[in-house]
Amino acid sequence: MSRREPREARALGLWTAAWLGALLLAGLLWLGNLSVQWPVLLVPVIWALVALRPRGPLH
């Protein structure tokens, strides 16, 4: 299995974080209580921050 390039990995991470955020928000609005359960929306934000971190070349 080959490793992804940093640009590809970043794009995939951001795409995943965006979909995760959208699905979590939809689920909270439909089934949950947003005023109490809003911290769950921090998960995709943290996911996006991890995807955006600088990646250097691997040795």
Distance bins in CASP14 RR format, pairs under 12 A and 6 or more apart:
PFRMAT RR
TARGET T0000
AUTHOR 0000-0000-0000
RMODE 2
METHOD distances of the structure
MODEL  1
2 8 0 0 0 0 0 1 0 0 0 0 0
2 9 0 0 0 0 0 1 0 0 0 0 0
3 9 0 0 0 0 1 0 0 0 0 0 0
3 55 0 0 0 0 0 1 0 0 0 0 0
3 57 0 0 0 0 0 1 0 0 0 0 0
3 58 1 0 0 1 0 0 0 0 0 0 0
4 10 0 0 0 0 1 0 0 0 0 0 0
4 11 0 0 0 0 1 0 0 0 0 0 0
4 12 1 0 0 1 0 0 0 0 0 0 0
4 13 0 0 0 0 0 1 0 0 0 0 0
4 51 0 0 0 0 0 1 0 0 0 0 0
4 55 0 0 0 0 0 1 0 0 0 0 0
4 58 0 0 0 0 0 1 0 0 0 0 0
5 11 0 0 0 0 1 0 0 0 0 0 0
5 12 0 0 0 0 0 1 0 0 0 0 0
5 55 0 0 0 0 1 0 0 0 0 0 0
5 56 0 0 0 0 0 1 0 0 0 0 0
5 57 0 0 0 0 0 1 0 0 0 0 0
5 58 0 0 0 0 0 1 0 0 0 0 0
6 12 0 0 0 0 0 1 0 0 0 0 0
6 13 0 0 0 0 0 1 0 0 0 0 0
6 51 0 0 0 0 0 1 0 0 0 0 0
6 52 0 0 0 0 0 1 0 0 0 0 0
6 53 0 0 0 0 1 0 0 0 0 0 0
6 54 0 0 0 0 1 0 0 0 0 0 0
6 55 1 0 1 0 0 0 0 0 0 0 0
6 56 1 0 0 1 0 0 0 0 0 0 0
6 57 0 0 0 0 1 0 0 0 0 0 0
6 58 0 0 0 0 1 0 0 0 0 0 0
7 13 0 0 0 0 0 1 0 0 0 0 0
7 14 0 0 0 0 0 1 0 0 0 0 0
7 51 0 0 0 0 0 1 0 0 0 0 0
7 52 0 0 0 0 0 1 0 0 0 0 0
7 55 0 0 0 0 1 0 0 0 0 0 0
7 56 0 0 0 0 0 1 0 0 0 0 0
8 14 0 0 0 0 0 1 0 0 0 0 0
8 15 0 0 0 0 0 1 0 0 0 0 0
8 51 0 0 0 0 0 1 0 0 0 0 0
8 55 0 0 0 0 0 1 0 0 0 0 0
9 15 0 0 0 0 0 1 0 0 0 0 0
9 16 0 0 0 0 0 1 0 0 0 0 0
9 50 0 0 0 0 0 1 0 0 0 0 0
9 51 1 0 0 1 0 0 0 0 0 0 0
9 52 0 0 0 0 0 1 0 0 0 0 0
9 53 0 0 0 0 0 1 0 0 0 0 0
9 54 0 0 0 0 0 1 0 0 0 0 0
9 55 1 0 0 1 0 0 0 0 0 0 0
9 56 0 0 0 0 0 1 0 0 0 0 0
9 58 0 0 0 0 0 1 0 0 0 0 0
10 16 0 0 0 0 0 1 0 0 0 0 0
10 17 0 0 0 0 0 1 0 0 0 0 0
10 47 0 0 0 0 0 1 0 0 0 0 0
10 48 0 0 0 0 1 0 0 0 0 0 0
10 49 0 0 0 0 0 1 0 0 0 0 0
10 50 0 0 0 0 1 0 0 0 0 0 0
10 51 1 0 1 0 0 0 0 0 0 0 0
10 52 1 0 0 1 0 0 0 0 0 0 0
10 53 0 0 0 0 1 0 0 0 0 0 0
10 54 0 0 0 0 1 0 0 0 0 0 0
10 55 1 0 0 1 0 0 0 0 0 0 0
10 56 0 0 0 0 0 1 0 0 0 0 0
11 17 0 0 0 0 0 1 0 0 0 0 0
11 18 0 0 0 0 0 1 0 0 0 0 0
11 48 0 0 0 0 0 1 0 0 0 0 0
11 51 0 0 0 0 1 0 0 0 0 0 0
11 52 0 0 0 0 0 1 0 0 0 0 0
12 18 0 0 0 0 0 1 0 0 0 0 0
12 19 0 0 0 0 0 1 0 0 0 0 0
12 47 0 0 0 0 0 1 0 0 0 0 0
12 48 0 0 0 0 0 1 0 0 0 0 0
12 50 0 0 0 0 0 1 0 0 0 0 0
12 51 1 0 0 1 0 0 0 0 0 0 0
13 19 0 0 0 0 1 0 0 0 0 0 0
13 20 0 0 0 0 1 0 0 0 0 0 0
13 44 0 0 0 0 1 0 0 0 0 0 0
13 46 0 0 0 0 0 1 0 0 0 0 0
13 47 1 0 0 1 0 0 0 0 0 0 0
13 48 1 0 0 1 0 0 0 0 0 0 0
13 49 0 0 0 0 0 1 0 0 0 0 0
13 50 1 0 0 1 0 0 0 0 0 0 0
13 51 1 1 0 0 0 0 0 0 0 0 0
13 52 0 0 0 0 1 0 0 0 0 0 0
13 53 0 0 0 0 0 1 0 0 0 0 0
13 55 0 0 0 0 0 1 0 0 0 0 0
14 20 0 0 0 0 0 1 0 0 0 0 0
14 21 0 0 0 0 0 1 0 0 0 0 0
14 44 0 0 0 0 1 0 0 0 0 0 0
14 45 0 0 0 0 0 1 0 0 0 0 0
14 47 0 0 0 0 1 0 0 0 0 0 0
14 48 1 0 1 0 0 0 0 0 0 0 0
14 49 0 0 0 0 0 1 0 0 0 0 0
14 50 0 0 0 0 0 1 0 0 0 0 0
14 51 1 0 1 0 0 0 0 0 0 0 0
14 52 1 0 0 1 0 0 0 0 0 0 0
14 53 0 0 0 0 0 1 0 0 0 0 0
15 21 0 0 0 0 0 1 0 0 0 0 0
15 22 0 0 0 0 0 1 0 0 0 0 0
15 44 0 0 0 0 0 1 0 0 0 0 0
15 47 0 0 0 0 0 1 0 0 0 0 0
15 48 0 0 0 0 1 0 0 0 0 0 0
15 51 0 0 0 0 1 0 0 0 0 0 0
16 22 0 0 0 0 0 1 0 0 0 0 0
16 23 0 0 0 0 0 1 0 0 0 0 0
16 43 0 0 0 0 0 1 0 0 0 0 0
16 44 0 0 0 0 1 0 0 0 0 0 0
16 47 1 0 0 1 0 0 0 0 0 0 0
16 48 0 0 0 0 1 0 0 0 0 0 0
16 50 0 0 0 0 0 1 0 0 0 0 0
16 51 1 0 0 1 0 0 0 0 0 0 0
17 23 0 0 0 0 0 1 0 0 0 0 0
17 24 0 0 0 0 0 1 0 0 0 0 0
17 41 0 0 0 0 0 1 0 0 0 0 0
17 42 0 0 0 0 0 1 0 0 0 0 0
17 43 0 0 0 0 1 0 0 0 0 0 0
17 44 1 0 1 0 0 0 0 0 0 0 0
17 45 1 0 0 1 0 0 0 0 0 0 0
17 46 0 0 0 0 1 0 0 0 0 0 0
17 47 1 0 1 0 0 0 0 0 0 0 0
17 48 1 1 0 0 0 0 0 0 0 0 0
17 49 0 0 0 0 1 0 0 0 0 0 0
17 50 0 0 0 0 1 0 0 0 0 0 0
17 51 1 0 0 1 0 0 0 0 0 0 0
17 52 0 0 0 0 1 0 0 0 0 0 0
18 24 0 0 0 0 0 1 0 0 0 0 0
18 25 0 0 0 0 0 1 0 0 0 0 0
18 44 1 0 0 1 0 0 0 0 0 0 0
18 45 0 0 0 0 0 1 0 0 0 0 0
18 47 0 0 0 0 1 0 0 0 0 0 0
18 48 1 0 0 1 0 0 0 0 0 0 0
18 51 0 0 0 0 0 1 0 0 0 0 0
19 25 0 0 0 0 0 1 0 0 0 0 0
19 26 0 0 0 0 0 1 0 0 0 0 0
19 44 0 0 0 0 1 0 0 0 0 0 0
19 47 0 0 0 0 0 1 0 0 0 0 0
19 48 0 0 0 0 0 1 0 0 0 0 0
20 26 0 0 0 0 0 1 0 0 0 0 0
20 27 0 0 0 0 0 1 0 0 0 0 0
20 40 0 0 0 0 0 1 0 0 0 0 0
20 41 0 0 0 0 1 0 0 0 0 0 0
20 42 0 0 0 0 0 1 0 0 0 0 0
20 43 1 0 0 1 0 0 0 0 0 0 0
20 44 1 0 1 0 0 0 0 0 0 0 0
20 45 0 0 0 0 1 0 0 0 0 0 0
20 46 0 0 0 0 0 1 0 0 0 0 0
20 47 1 0 0 1 0 0 0 0 0 0 0
20 48 0 0 0 0 1 0 0 0 0 0 0
20 51 0 0 0 0 0 1 0 0 0 0 0
21 27 0 0 0 0 1 0 0 0 0 0 0
21 28 0 0 0 0 1 0 0 0 0 0 0
21 29 0 0 0 0 0 1 0 0 0 0 0
21 38 0 0 0 0 0 1 0 0 0 0 0
21 40 0 0 0 0 1 0 0 0 0 0 0
21 41 1 0 0 1 0 0 0 0 0 0 0
21 42 0 0 0 0 0 1 0 0 0 0 0
21 43 1 0 0 1 0 0 0 0 0 0 0
21 44 1 1 0 0 0 0 0 0 0 0 0
21 45 0 0 0 0 1 0 0 0 0 0 0
21 46 0 0 0 0 0 1 0 0 0 0 0
21 47 0 0 0 0 1 0 0 0 0 0 0
21 48 0 0 0 0 1 0 0 0 0 0 0
22 28 0 0 0 0 0 1 0 0 0 0 0
22 29 0 0 0 0 0 1 0 0 0 0 0
22 41 0 0 0 0 0 1 0 0 0 0 0
22 44 0 0 0 0 1 0 0 0 0 0 0
23 29 0 0 0 0 0 1 0 0 0 0 0
23 30 0 0 0 0 0 1 0 0 0 0 0
23 31 0 0 0 0 0 1 0 0 0 0 0
23 40 0 0 0 0 0 1 0 0 0 0 0
23 41 0 0 0 0 0 1 0 0 0 0 0
23 43 0 0 0 0 0 1 0 0 0 0 0
23 44 0 0 0 0 1 0 0 0 0 0 0
24 30 0 0 0 0 0 1 0 0 0 0 0
24 31 0 0 0 0 0 1 0 0 0 0 0
24 32 0 0 0 0 0 1 0 0 0 0 0
24 34 0 0 0 0 0 1 0 0 0 0 0
24 37 0 0 0 0 1 0 0 0 0 0 0
24 38 0 0 0 0 0 1 0 0 0 0 0
24 39 0 0 0 0 0 1 0 0 0 0 0
24 40 1 0 1 0 0 0 0 0 0 0 0
24 41 1 0 0 1 0 0 0 0 0 0 0
24 42 0 0 0 0 1 0 0 0 0 0 0
24 43 1 0 0 1 0 0 0 0 0 0 0
24 44 1 0 0 1 0 0 0 0 0 0 0
24 45 0 0 0 0 0 1 0 0 0 0 0
24 47 0 0 0 0 0 1 0 0 0 0 0
25 31 0 0 0 0 0 1 0 0 0 0 0
25 32 0 0 0 0 0 1 0 0 0 0 0
25 34 0 0 0 0 1 0 0 0 0 0 0
25 37 0 0 0 0 0 1 0 0 0 0 0
25 38 0 0 0 0 1 0 0 0 0 0 0
25 40 0 0 0 0 1 0 0 0 0 0 0
25 41 1 0 0 1 0 0 0 0 0 0 0
25 43 0 0 0 0 0 1 0 0 0 0 0
25 44 0 0 0 0 1 0 0 0 0 0 0
25 45 0 0 0 0 0 1 0 0 0 0 0
26 32 0 0 0 0 0 1 0 0 0 0 0
26 34 0 0 0 0 0 1 0 0 0 0 0
26 41 0 0 0 0 0 1 0 0 0 0 0
27 33 0 0 0 0 0 1 0 0 0 0 0
27 34 0 0 0 0 1 0 0 0 0 0 0
27 37 0 0 0 0 1 0 0 0 0 0 0
27 40 0 0 0 0 1 0 0 0 0 0 0
27 41 0 0 0 0 0 1 0 0 0 0 0
28 34 1 0 1 0 0 0 0 0 0 0 0
28 35 0 0 0 0 1 0 0 0 0 0 0
28 36 0 0 0 0 1 0 0 0 0 0 0
28 37 1 0 1 0 0 0 0 0 0 0 0
28 38 1 0 0 1 0 0 0 0 0 0 0
28 39 0 0 0 0 0 1 0 0 0 0 0
28 40 1 0 0 1 0 0 0 0 0 0 0
28 41 1 0 0 1 0 0 0 0 0 0 0
28 43 0 0 0 0 0 1 0 0 0 0 0
28 44 0 0 0 0 0 1 0 0 0 0 0
29 35 0 0 0 0 0 1 0 0 0 0 0
29 37 0 0 0 0 0 1 0 0 0 0 0
29 38 0 0 0 0 0 1 0 0 0 0 0
29 41 0 0 0 0 0 1 0 0 0 0 0
30 37 0 0 0 0 0 1 0 0 0 0 0
31 37 0 0 0 0 1 0 0 0 0 0 0
31 40 0 0 0 0 0 1 0 0 0 0 0
32 38 0 0 0 0 0 1 0 0 0 0 0
32 40 0 0 0 0 1 0 0 0 0 0 0
32 41 0 0 0 0 0 1 0 0 0 0 0
33 39 0 0 0 0 0 1 0 0 0 0 0
33 40 0 0 0 0 0 1 0 0 0 0 0
34 40 0 0 0 0 1 0 0 0 0 0 0
34 41 0 0 0 0 1 0 0 0 0 0 0
37 43 0 0 0 0 0 1 0 0 0 0 0
38 45 0 0 0 0 0 1 0 0 0 0 0
39 45 0 0 0 0 0 1 0 0 0 0 0
39 46 0 0 0 0 0 1 0 0 0 0 0
40 46 0 0 0 0 0 1 0 0 0 0 0
41 47 0 0 0 0 0 1 0 0 0 0 0
41 48 0 0 0 0 0 1 0 0 0 0 0
42 48 0 0 0 0 0 1 0 0 0 0 0
42 49 0 0 0 0 0 1 0 0 0 0 0
43 49 0 0 0 0 0 1 0 0 0 0 0
43 50 0 0 0 0 0 1 0 0 0 0 0
44 50 0 0 0 0 0 1 0 0 0 0 0
44 51 0 0 0 0 0 1 0 0 0 0 0
45 51 0 0 0 0 0 1 0 0 0 0 0
45 52 0 0 0 0 0 1 0 0 0 0 0
46 52 0 0 0 0 0 1 0 0 0 0 0
46 53 0 0 0 0 0 1 0 0 0 0 0
47 53 0 0 0 0 0 1 0 0 0 0 0
END
